[in-house]
Amino acid sequence: MPLTVLRTPWPVVLKPGLLALFTSLTLAGGVLMAQARFPAEGRLQVGWHEALLAGTLALAALVLHETGHAVAARLTGRTVERLEFGMSGVAATSGDTTAWRRAAAIAAGPVIEIIAGTAMWVAGGSSWADPVGAAGFLAMVNGAGNLLPVKPFDGHRLWAFIRLGLGGNPALACRPSGPCPACTGVFPVTADLEPAAAV
């Protein structure tokens, strides 16, 4: 059952999958640290507190990712309906906007996560053996992976809105439940986006 934990500046909803996400991030951080330490120490040993720290910091980077979407959406004139955290994060926004503003809000999440991940990586001595470095690596990979132009990642919607912007920057009315181009995957076709006629 979802639990709303914060109401201002926008509702934050925690879903049951959040524990599974935290567990997977903690295990991934522990595996990275063990793999990095094995050649030097000759054993696969990581303290539970180190793995928990890596998982907590990687989860914090995911929170920054969704908050980045929300702040950018608000700065571009959209309403932030809620942030959701479960097996993945969601920043639900609504309001009229343009394709370029929507693209900026979509790109903000992964960019913030990559920046946070890079800062953690550097603070962790640029090493997977350190819990902060392992969390930074996980955050950088997740942020960069989210830029891939493949469903369901942010990159899929980002490139679609960039394409729309290049086709004339039409105004878009969006609601979290649809019919929003980002939610439905149905984007308006403009003359610039139609296939060229055969000559």
Phi, psi and chi 1 to 4 in degrees:
 res  aa     phi    psi   chi1   chi2   chi3   chi4
   1 MET       -  128.0  173.6  164.8   68.5      -
   2 PRO   -63.2  147.3  -20.4   30.5      -      -
   3 LEU  -127.4  121.6  171.2   68.5      -      -
   4 THR   -87.4  120.4  -57.9      -      -      -
   5 VAL  -107.6  -12.3  -65.2      -      -      -
   6 LEU  -149.2  139.8 -176.0   66.5      -      -
   7 ARG  -111.8  -24.1  -61.4 -133.0 -178.8  -97.5
   8 THR  -127.8  143.3   32.1      -      -      -
   9 PRO   -73.7  -14.3   26.9  -31.7      -      -
  10 TRP  -152.7  155.5   42.4   71.3      -      -
  11 PRO   -64.4  138.3  -19.1   29.1      -      -
  12 VAL  -115.2  120.1  175.3      -      -      -
  13 VAL  -110.7  126.0  179.4      -      -      -
  14 LEU   -99.6  129.7  -56.4 -179.2      -      -
  15 LYS  -111.2  162.2  -68.1 -173.4  162.6 -174.4
  16 PRO   -55.9  -30.8  -25.2   33.0      -      -
  17 GLY   -68.7   -9.1      -      -      -      -
  18 LEU   -61.4  -39.8 -176.4   59.8      -      -
  19 LEU   -64.6  -40.1 -178.3   59.0      -      -
  20 ALA   -65.4  -39.4      -      -      -      -
  21 LEU   -63.3  -46.4  175.4   63.7      -      -
  22 PHE   -60.9  -42.9  175.9   68.2      -      -
  23 THR   -62.2  -43.7  -58.3      -      -      -
  24 SER   -66.8  -37.7   63.9      -      -      -
  25 LEU   -67.1  -39.0  -70.5  171.4      -      -
  26 THR   -64.6  -45.3  -60.2      -      -      -
  27 LEU   -64.3  -42.2  -70.4  172.4      -      -
  28 ALA   -62.3  -43.2      -      -      -      -
  29 GLY   -62.0  -42.1      -      -      -      -
  30 GLY   -63.6  -41.3      -      -      -      -
  31 VAL   -65.1  -42.7  167.1      -      -      -
  32 LEU   -60.2  -46.1  -80.2  174.2      -      -
  33 MET   -64.0  -43.0  -71.8 -175.8  -72.6      -
  34 ALA   -62.8  -42.8      -      -      -      -
  35 GLN   -62.6  -39.0 -177.3  -87.9  -26.4      -
  36 ALA   -73.2  -31.8      -      -      -      -
  37 ARG   -83.8  -22.7  -67.6  175.6 -178.0  176.8
  38 PHE   -57.0  -48.3 -177.8   74.7      -      -
  39 PRO   -60.6  -35.4  -22.1   31.4      -      -
  40 ALA   -81.7  -40.1      -      -      -      -
  41 GLU  -102.1  -17.1  -60.5  174.1   11.5      -
  42 GLY    73.4   16.1      -      -      -      -
  43 ARG  -149.7  152.3   58.3 -166.2  168.1  117.6
  44 LEU   -96.2   81.0  -65.6  172.6      -      -
  45 GLN  -128.7  125.6 -175.7  171.6   -5.9      -
  46 VAL  -137.6  133.6  174.6      -      -      -
  47 GLY   -71.6  145.7      -      -      -      -
  48 TRP   -59.3  -35.3   62.8  -92.2      -      -
  49 HIS   -66.9  -31.9   59.4  -73.5      -      -
  50 GLU   -70.4  -42.3  -65.9  173.5  -54.1      -
  51 ALA   -64.9  -41.2      -      -      -      -
  52 LEU   -62.9  -39.7  -79.6  177.0      -      -
  53 LEU   -63.1  -44.6  177.1   59.6      -      -
  54 ALA   -61.8  -44.3      -      -      -      -
  55 GLY   -64.6  -41.2      -      -      -      -
  56 THR   -64.1  -44.5  -58.5      -      -      -
  57 LEU   -68.1  -38.4  -70.1  173.3      -      -
  58 ALA   -65.5  -38.3      -      -      -      -
  59 LEU   -66.7  -37.8 -172.6   60.5      -      -
  60 ALA   -61.6  -37.6      -      -      -      -
  61 ALA   -64.9  -37.0      -      -      -      -
  62 LEU   -65.8  -38.8  177.0   64.7      -      -
  63 VAL   -62.4  -42.3  169.8      -      -      -
  64 LEU   -61.8  -38.0  -75.0  174.6      -      -
  65 HIS   -57.2  -53.6  174.2  125.8      -      -
  66 GLU   -67.9  -35.7  -62.4  -54.3  -29.3      -
  67 THR   -65.8  -34.5  -56.9      -      -      -
  68 GLY   -61.0  -43.5      -      -      -      -
  69 HIS   -58.2  -47.0  -72.9  -50.7      -      -
  70 ALA   -65.0  -45.7      -      -      -      -
  71 VAL   -64.6  -44.6  168.9      -      -      -
  72 ALA   -64.0  -39.0      -      -      -      -
  73 ALA   -62.5  -43.8      -      -      -      -
  74 ARG   -64.4  -40.9  179.2  131.4  -27.6  141.8
  75 LEU   -66.2  -23.6  -70.7  173.4      -      -
  76 THR   -98.7   14.5   58.3      -      -      -
  77 GLY    92.0    8.7      -      -      -      -
  78 ARG   -94.4  161.6  -67.0  174.9   57.9   79.1
  79 THR   -96.5  133.4  -58.8      -      -      -
  80 VAL   -90.9  114.7  178.6      -      -      -
  81 GLU   -78.1  -44.4  -57.5  -69.3  -23.5      -
  82 ARG  -175.0  160.7   68.8 -169.3  171.7  -78.2
  83 LEU  -112.0  136.4  -64.6 -178.2      -      -
  84 GLU  -123.8  139.0  -64.6  178.7    2.7      -
  85 PHE  -129.8  118.7  -62.7   97.9      -      -
  86 GLY  -142.8 -127.0      -      -      -      -
  87 MET   -68.7  -14.9  -91.5  -52.0  -75.6      -
  88 SER  -148.9  175.7   63.2      -      -      -
  89 GLY  -106.7  153.2      -      -      -      -
  90 VAL  -140.7  132.3  173.8      -      -      -
  91 ALA  -111.5  103.2      -      -      -      -
  92 ALA   -88.8  120.8      -      -      -      -
  93 THR  -128.8  162.8   63.4      -      -      -
  94 SER  -148.9  166.5   62.6      -      -      -
  95 GLY   121.9  160.5      -      -      -      -
  96 ASP   -71.4  144.0  -66.5  -14.5      -      -
  97 THR  -159.6 -173.4 -171.0      -      -      -
  98 THR  -115.8  165.9   65.4      -      -      -
  99 ALA   -61.3  -39.7      -      -      -      -
 100 TRP   -68.1  -39.7  -71.6  115.4      -      -
 101 ARG   -66.9  -38.9  -71.6  179.9  177.0  179.9
 102 ARG   -65.4  -41.8 -169.8   76.5  170.1  101.8
 103 ALA   -61.6  -39.7      -      -      -      -
 104 ALA   -63.3  -42.1      -      -      -      -
 105 ALA   -67.4  -36.6      -      -      -      -
 106 ILE   -69.4  -41.1  -67.9  168.2      -      -
 107 ALA   -70.6  -27.2      -      -      -      -
 108 ALA   -58.6  -39.5      -      -      -      -
 109 GLY   -60.3  -58.7      -      -      -      -
 110 PRO   -61.3  -36.7  -23.8   32.1      -      -
 111 VAL   -63.9  -45.0  168.7      -      -      -
 112 ILE   -62.0  -41.7  -67.4  -68.5      -      -
 113 GLU   -66.1  -38.5 -172.1  171.7   17.9      -
 114 ILE   -65.2  -41.8  -69.1  168.3      -      -
 115 ILE   -63.6  -46.2  -69.0  169.1      -      -
 116 ALA   -62.6  -42.1      -      -      -      -
 117 GLY   -63.3  -40.7      -      -      -      -
 118 THR   -64.0  -41.9  -58.0      -      -      -
 119 ALA   -62.2  -41.9      -      -      -      -
 120 MET   -67.3  -40.4  -74.4 -170.9  -83.8      -
 121 TRP   -59.3  -45.9  174.5 -106.2      -      -
 122 VAL   -66.7  -44.4  170.0      -      -      -
 123 ALA   -62.7  -28.5      -      -      -      -
 124 GLY   -88.0   16.3      -      -      -      -
 125 GLY    74.7   22.3      -      -      -      -
 126 SER    52.1   43.4  -59.2      -      -      -
 127 SER  -139.9  140.5  170.5      -      -      -
 128 TRP   -71.6  -20.1  -65.3  -13.1      -      -
 129 ALA   -67.4  -21.5      -      -      -      -
 130 ASP   -94.6  138.4 -176.3   89.1      -      -
 131 PRO   -60.6  -36.0   -6.6    8.0      -      -
 132 VAL   -69.1  -41.6  178.0      -      -      -
 133 GLY   -64.4  -40.6      -      -      -      -
 134 ALA   -63.3  -42.6      -      -      -      -
 135 ALA   -64.2  -39.9      -      -      -      -
 136 GLY   -62.2  -41.8      -      -      -      -
 137 PHE   -62.7  -45.2  179.7   77.5      -      -
 138 LEU   -59.4  -42.0  -68.9  171.1      -      -
 139 ALA   -66.6  -41.9      -      -      -      -
 140 MET   -64.1  -41.7  -71.6 -173.5  -62.3      -
 141 VAL   -65.1  -44.0  167.4      -      -      -
 142 ASN   -65.2  -43.8 -171.2   58.0      -      -
 143 GLY   -62.8  -46.3      -      -      -      -
 144 ALA   -67.0  -40.1      -      -      -      -
 145 GLY   -62.2  -33.2      -      -      -      -
 146 ASN   -68.6  -15.3 -101.1  -76.9      -      -
 147 LEU   -86.3   -5.4  -69.3  173.6      -      -
 148 LEU   -64.4  135.9  -67.5  172.8      -      -
 149 PRO   -79.7   55.9   28.9  -33.4      -      -
 150 VAL  -130.7  138.3  178.4      -      -      -
 151 LYS   -64.4  142.1  -78.8 -175.3  179.4 -178.7
 152 PRO   -98.9   17.7   37.9  -35.7      -      -
 153 PHE   -71.8  160.4  -59.3  122.8      -      -
 154 ASP   -57.4  -34.6  -68.8  -27.6      -      -
 155 GLY   -58.7  -33.3      -      -      -      -
 156 HIS   -61.0  -48.9  173.1   72.5      -      -
 157 ARG   -71.3  -37.1  -68.0 -179.6  -63.4  132.2
 158 LEU   -58.4  -50.2  172.4   63.9      -      -
 159 TRP   -68.5  -31.6  -64.1  115.5      -      -
 160 ALA   -65.6  -42.1      -      -      -      -
 161 PHE   -72.4  -31.5  -80.4  108.7      -      -
 162 ILE   -64.1  -43.1  -72.3  173.2      -      -
 163 ARG   -60.2  -42.0 -165.1 -179.0   86.3 -153.4
 164 LEU   -62.7  -42.7  -81.8  174.7      -      -
 165 GLY   -62.3  -39.9      -      -      -      -
 166 LEU   -67.5  -23.5  -67.1  172.7      -      -
 167 GLY   -88.3    8.0      -      -      -      -
 168 GLY   129.3    1.6      -      -      -      -
 169 ASN    55.0   54.9 -158.2   11.1      -      -
 170 PRO   -68.6  150.1   27.1  -33.8      -      -
 171 ALA   -72.1  143.2      -      -      -      -
 172 LEU  -127.1  131.0  -56.6  168.2      -      -
 173 ALA  -100.8  122.0      -      -      -      -
 174 CYS  -126.4  142.1  -62.9      -      -      -
 175 ARG  -129.1  149.5  -63.9 -172.2  -49.4  -93.8
 176 PRO   -56.9  -31.6  -22.9   30.6      -      -
 177 SER   -90.4   -2.4   59.5      -      -      -
 178 GLY    97.8  174.5      -      -      -      -
 179 PRO   -80.3   98.5   30.3  -30.7      -      -
 180 CYS  -114.3  137.0  167.6      -      -      -
 181 PRO   -54.3  -39.2  -25.8   34.2      -      -
 182 ALA   -69.3  -33.8      -      -      -      -
 183 CYS   -81.7  -39.1  -60.7      -      -      -
 184 THR   -91.9  -23.6   62.5      -      -      -
 185 GLY    79.7    5.4      -      -      -      -
 186 VAL  -101.6  107.9  178.0      -      -      -
 187 PHE  -102.4  142.0  -64.9   92.1      -      -
 188 PRO   -62.0  142.7   11.2  -16.0      -      -
 189 VAL   -98.4  129.7  176.9      -      -      -
 190 THR  -111.9  167.7   64.5      -      -      -
 191 ALA   -58.7  -34.8      -      -      -      -
 192 ASP   -71.4  -19.2  -65.0  -23.7      -      -
 193 LEU   -99.1   -9.8  -62.4  176.8      -      -
 194 GLU   -73.3  147.6  -68.1  177.5  -14.0      -
 195 PRO   -62.2  144.9   -6.4   10.6      -      -
 196 ALA   -67.8  141.8      -      -      -      -
 197 ALA   -72.3  145.4      -      -      -      -
 198 ALA   -68.4  138.0      -      -      -      -
 199 VAL   -94.8      -  179.5      -      -      -
